[in-house]
Structure formats: structure tokens, C-alpha cells
Amino acid sequence: MSQPTPPPAPGSSDRIAPLATARSLAMAIGPPALALCIILMLIPPTRTVIYPAYLVGYVFWFGIALGGASLTMLHHLTGGTWGLLIRRPLEAAALTIIPLAILFVPLLFGLDVLYPWARAGGADEPLIAHKAGYLNPTAFALRAAFYFGLWILLAWLINRGTDRQDQTSDRAPSRSLARISAPGLGLVFLTATFAAIDWMMSLEPDWYSSIYGAMLITGWGLATFAAMTLVAAALRSQPELRPVARPRVFQDLASLMLAFVMLWAYTSFMQYLIIWSGNLSEEIPWYLRRSRGGWQLFVAILILFHFLAPFLLLLMRDLKRRADWLLGFSAAILGLHLIDTIWLILPAQVRDPLSPQVGLPILQLLLVLVATAGIGGLCVSFFLDRLARRPLMPLHDPAVDGLAHLRDDETDDQTEAYPAPAPTPRA
């Protein structure tokens, strides 16, 4: 009688078939698209078109990577079974900051295209001159190196700590992770705010907003929850995740997405309200560029489908407990987050908000898809490779104790999925 075949060890390519298939697809799309972007960066006439598109794709994926590190640290501080389902994807996403640090290098060769302060004579403009000590190519590159060094260190620490916890039932590694996570979250929020100012707000250096960083960070948090929920929903049938992939846990993830939808809407509206009430000539051009020439269509899409529709849908308990519905919903949120990133970056390329050049750059919008696919292909491939190397659920984590509560509710979940027939009325 033949012996049963042992399961593949963690890290083997066939351990999780869906991950292997998705990784092959990402590797087939990413490198060619990224190579096309690099070629266009080397051709002078196309540099002005490709660099803003590349920045859009880069910021889109960067937000999810940084969100992975932030939400991992948040779970180490708060605990809860919601984090067990997405902890491994979050930790793998945090490590994608490593390839993103390399993919940031091409942007350093296009500073004169993206930023007015980096162009010849740009720093002499009256509204920019007093910022020259901060907004200059050398300081920009040094700050970026510091940001990435800190983020990579934090991502490595939280992944190493989790590996140590997997190997022992002693809770000391988890306690160490909690001690790291408290200051780590503060540092990430602070450096992410400065990165948002450097990479995006300085596209229009004569404009400023004190809530801009918070608005971007909440948007990145929403996109991260959407991406991780999508991964969890796609892998929910894997044996390792079955103990925690329950309707109640998906409901928790959807409720957290609802919180970030409201935070994103609040910060976005507060920025608009403050600028509208102030009505200052150095502030209102930011909205003029983004509400003319077809960009008002993006505004309508964001209001209706990035806030109103998700807000109403995520109030429905039955929908939030359905993993198949959340899979499609999360994919839609990611698409809308890309639209939001486009709206924040591309209109900044036109300096005069009343210029007839303010409009939808169709070619650049197509190149955004190419750049997003190129950067995303490499990041997703790296992410899936790291995800396949470890068990899909943390071992010996303190939050595992909450699984007993889920087991107690197993009957309720099954009853909800398969409702009992109505009683037969008596004669």
C-alpha cells in the first residue's frame, strides 16, 4: 500500500496553487510594462507624459505597502481575530517597500519634469524662493533615503518578530512587537506625512494644506484594507484559513473599511471646506485645476462611488458577511482609489488653472494604466512570493485565543448561510 504524499513545505511553488498562478500572471505583465515606461523616460518628447503617469502608479502601490506595515503594527497593539485573517498578507505587503525603494530611483531622474522647484530658475519664483532650503533635489533625495530606511527597518522587525513567535509558544516575541509598534506607528504617520508633502503636495509648491497628509494616509489605509480583504476572500477556501475565514471576521474587515471610507470623506471635505471658506488666491487654484476640463467627472465619480455608494453598502450587515461579495467590492474600491490618485496628481502639471490646457490627458491616462501594471506586476510578484513562504495564519499569536469564540459561533454562521426551512403550519 502506497504512502500518502506529504504536503509541500512552506516556500515551495506548488504549496498554494492560486498564488503560483497569480504570480506567473504578474511576472508576465509587470516587466514588459515597466520596460516600456523606462524607454519612454529616455525619450525627450515623452518624458513630460510618462513621469506623471509613473508617479501615479508608484503612489498607488506605495500606499498599500506602507499601509501593510501600519496595519500590522496596529494589530499587534489592539489584537483581535480580524487581524489573523489578513496578517500574513499585511506582513508580505509591508516587505514590498523593498522593491518600491528601487522603483523610486527613476523618479529622481525626472524631478525637473514633475516639480517646478527643480527646474532651471523655478526656485527663484516669489512664492517658492523661501522654500528653496527644503525643496531642492539634494534634500529631496536624502529625505527619501531616510524614509525608506526607516520603513524597511520597521517592516523587517515586524516580520522577524512574527517568525520568532511562530517558533515558540512563549508570548515574549508578541510583547516585543507591541513595544515596537507603538512608536513605530507614530514614526510611520510622521514620515508618511512628509513623504506626501515631498512627492505630491510639492507638485504645486505655491499651495499648501495642513490636512493633506492625513487625507492621503486615510486613503492609503482604505486601499490597504480593500487589497487585504480581496486576498483573504480569494484564499478563504485554503485549509490553513478555514478556522478564521468566517462570516463574522469578514464582517469586521468590512466594518473597518467603512470607518476608513468615512475618515477619507471627512478629511477630503474638511480640506475643501477650509479652502472654500478662506477663498485665498494661493489656495483655490488647486481646486480650479481639478474641477474644469473634464476633471469634474472625476469629482462626481469620487463622491458617488468612493464615498456614497460604499458608505450605504457597508451599512448592510448581510453583505458584509459575504466573502464573495466583498471580493468584488474590494476590487472596485482599489479601482476608485486609483482614480483618486490620478485626480490628485495629473492636473498639477498645468500651472495656470484657467488655461485652456486644463483637461483630461487621454494619452497620459492610458500610460497611467501601463505604469500601474508595470510597478504592480513586480510588487505583486514579490508580495505573492513572500506570502507563499510562510503559513497563511500566524502560529502561537495571542489573537489565536479568540478563535474559540469563533468556534462557538460556528452554528450561527452555518445557520445564516443555510437558513432552516419555515415550519409547516398546523391544520
N, C-alpha and C positions, 0 to 999 in steps of 0.2 A: 504494500500500500504506500503510495507516494506521500511525502511530507508536504504540508501546506507551505506555500511560498510566503516568506516573511514580508511584512510591509516595507517599502523603501525607506531608507533613513532620511531624516531631515536634510535638505540641501540637494537631494537628487532631483533631476529634472522631471521625472515622472511621478513625484510624490503627490502633486496636486495638478491634475490634468488641465483644469481651466486656467491656472496661472501660466503653465507652459505654453498653451495656445495663445493667450493674450500677449505674452512676452514675445513670441515669434512675430505676431502681427505688429507690435510696437517697433521691433527692430527692423521690420520690412518698411515701415513708413518713416520712422524718425530720421535715420542718417541721410537718405536722399533729400528729404525736405530741408534738413539743416544745411546740407551741402549747397543747395540752391540759394539759401539765404546768404551764406558766406560768399558765394560767387557774385551775387548782386551787390554785396557790400564793397567788393573790389572794383566795381564798375562805376566811375564817377557819376554818370547821369542817373543811376538808380539808387545811389546812396541815400538821397533825401527821401526816397519812398520806402526803402526796406528797413532803415533803422527804427523809425517809429513803430512799424509793424512788429519788428523783433522785440522792442521794448514791451509791447502789449502782451505778446506771448510769454515773454520772460516773467513779467509781473504776475500773470495769471497762475503759472506753475509755482512761482516762488511763494505766493501767499499760501498755497496748500502745504508746501514743505514746512514753512515756518509755523503754520497752524498745527501741523503734526507734532512738532516739538512742544508747542504751548499747551495743547490739549492733553498730551501725555503727562506733562507736569501737573496740570490741573487735576487729572485723575489720581495721581499719586498723593495729592493734598486732600481730595474730597472722598476718594473711594467710590463705591457704587458698582452694581453689576452692569450698568450701561457701558462702562469703560472696558470691561472684559471682552466684549464682542468686537470692539474696534481698536484695542490696544496694540495688537501686532501690526495692523495697517498704519496706525499712528506712528509707531516707532520706526517702521520702514520709511514712511513719508518724511520723518524728521531727517533721516540719513540722506535723502535726496538733495539736501543742501550742499553735499559734497560735489556732485556733478554740476549743480547750479552755480557753484563758485567758479568753476571752469567756464561755464557758458556765459558768465558775466563779462569775461575778458573782451569779447567782440564789442561790447558797448563802450569800452574805454577808447576804442579807435573811432568812435562816431560821436564823441561829445560835441564837436563843432556843428554837427548836423542837428542834434537833439536840443541843445541848450544854448540860448542866446548869450549867456555869460561866458561861454567857452569859445565864441567866435572872435575873430580879429576885431578889436575895438568895441566888442559887446560890453565889456566890463566898465567902459567909460560912460555908459548911459547914465543919466542923472539918478534914476530910480534903482540902479544896480550897483553903482560905484561904491556905495558904503557897505555893500555885502561882499566885496571882492576878496576880503580876507578869508571868508568862508566858502564862497562859490568860486573855486578855481580848480583846474584839473588835478593838480597835485594833492590838494586837501581832499577832493572828491575820492580819488583812488585810495588814499591812506585810510579814510573813514570806512570805505567799503571793505578793505582788507581787515580792519578791526572788527566790523560787524560779522563777517563770515567766519573769522577766527573764533569769536565768541559763540556763534550759533553752532558751528561744527563741534566745538568742545562740549556744549550742553547736550547735543544730540548723541555724542559718543558716550557721555557719562550716563544718560538715562538708559541707553541700550546696554551698556556694560552692567549697570546695576540690575536690570531685568534678567540678564543672563545669569548673574550670580544668584538671584532669587530662584530661578528655575532649577538650580542645582542643590538647593537646600531648603528644608522646612523651617529653618530659623528665619524670623521676620526682620533680622538686622539689616539686610540689603534694602528692604522696603522702607524702613525707617530712615536710612541714609538718603534714599531717593526723595523722601518727603522733605528732608532738610535741605537738599539741593534745590528742590522745585520751588520753594517759597521765594528765595531771592532770584532764582532763575526766571520765574515768570515776570518779576519786576524788570529785570535786565532786558528780557525779550521785548516787553512792551516799550521800554525806553528806546532801545536801538531800532526797533521796527518803526517807531515814530520818526526818528531821524532819517532812516532809510527812505521812508515815504516822502519826506521833505527833499532829500537829495535827488532821488530818482524820478519823482513825479511832480511835486509841487514846484521845483525849480525849473521845470519846463516853461513856466511863466514867472520869472523871478521878480517881476514887479507886483505880484499878487501874493497874498498870504491868508491863511485861515488857521486859527488855533484849534479847530476841531477836526482838521483834515486827517491827521494821523489816526485818531480814534475811528473816524468813518471808514478808512481803509482797513484797519485791523478787524473791525466787526465784519466787514465784507469778506475778508480772508477767513475769519472763523466760520462764517456761514458756508463758504465754499468747501472748507475742510470737512465740516460735518456732512455735507452732501456727498463729497467724494468717499469718505469712510463708510457712510451708510450704504452707498452704492456697492462698495466692495463687500461689505458684510452681507447684504441681501443676495449678491451673486454667489457667495460661498456658503450660504446658510445650510446647504444640504451636506456639507463636509462633516464626517463623523466627529471631528475634534470640536466643532462649533455647536453641535446639536444640543448639548446641555444648556447653552446660554442663548442660542438663537431662537428665542421665544417671542411671541407677540408683545408681551409686556416690555421686553427690552427694546424692541423696535419702537414701541410707543414712547419710551423715554428718549430715544435718539431723535424722534420726530419732534417731541416737545422742546428739546434743546435747539433744534433747528428753528422752531417757532420763536424762541427767545432771541436768537441772533437775527432773524428777519425783522423783529420789532426794534432791536438795537440799531441795525443798519438803517432802517427807515427813520428812526429818531435822530440819529446823528446827521443823516443827509438833510432832513428837513430843518434841523436846527441851524446848520450851516447856511442854508438858503434863507431862513428867516432873519438871521443876524445880518447877512449881507443886504437883503432887501430893505430891512428897516434902516440900516446905516446909509444906503444909497450913495456910497463913496465912489468917486471916479476911478480909483485904483483897484476896486473890488468887483464892481459889476461887470467889467469885460469878461471875466471868467464864465459867467452865465450867458452873456451875449453870444460868445463863441459856440456855446453848446445848446442854443435854442433857436438857431437860424439855419437856413440852407439844407434842411432835411434832418438835422440833428434833433429837432423837436420830436421826430418819430421815435428816436431812442428814448427820449424822456417819457413819452407815453407808454412805451413797452416796459420800461423800468417801473413806472408807477403801477401799472395794471398787473404785470406778471412777475415782477421781482418783489413786490410788496403785497398788493391787494389780494391777488389770487392765492399765493402761498399762505397768507395770513388766514384767509377764510377756510382753505382746505385743511390746514393743520389744526384747526379747532375741532375737527371731526375725529372722534376717538376711534371709530371703526376703521377709518382709512389709515390712521397712524399705526395700527396693529398689523397691517397687511404688508409683508415684506415685498411681494411682487409689485404692489402699487408704489411703495417707497423707492424701488429701484428706478422706475421711470421718472418719478418726481425728482429724485436727486440728480438724475442726468439733466433734466430741464433746468434745475437751479444752477448747475455748472454752466450750461449754455448762456443763461441770463447773466451770470457773473462775468463771463467773457464779454458780453455786450456792455456791461457796466464799465469794465476796464477799457474797452475801446472808447467809450464816451468820455472817460476821464483823460485819455492820453492824446488821441489823434487830433481833436480840434485845437490843441495847444500849438500846433505847427503854424497856424495863421496868426500873426502878431496883431493885425488890425481887426478887431471884432466886427467892424462894419464893412469890411472888404467884401467884394463880390466873390472872392475866392473861398469864403466860408461855405462849405458844402460837403456832401458825402463823397470822399475819395474812393471810388469803386475799386480801382486797381489796388490801392493800399488795403482796403478791406479784404480783398482776396489774398493778399500777401500776409495779412494777419493770420488767416487760416493755415497758410503754409508754415509760418514761423511757429505758431502754436503747435502744429503737428510735429515739426522738427524737434523743438525743445521737449515737447511732451513725449515723443517717442523714446528719446533717451532716458528721460526721467521715469517714465512708466516702466521701461525695461529694467532699470536699476531698482525701482521700487518692488517690482514683482520678484526679482531675483532675491532681494533681501527678505521678502515675505516668505518665500519658499524654503529658506534656510532654517527656519525655526518652527516650533509648534504654533498652530494658529491661535492657541489660547495660552495665556501666561500660566505657569505652574507655581503652586505654593504662594500665590499672591493673596494678600489679606482679603481682597474683594471676592475671592472664591467662596468664602464663607457664606456670602449672600445667595449662592446657588441653591442652598437648602430651601430658601424662601421660594425660589422659582419652582423647585420640585413640588413643593406643597401646592403651588398654583397650577400644576400641570393639568389637573382635571378641568379647571376653569378655562384654560386655553383651548383644550380639546373640545369642550362643550361649545365654546364660542365658534370654533372652526366648523364643528359638525353639530348644529343645534338639534336638540331632541324633537321628535315629531309631536305635533299637537295632540293632546289627549282626545280620545274618542268620546263624543258626548253620549250621555246615557239616554236610553229611550224614555 
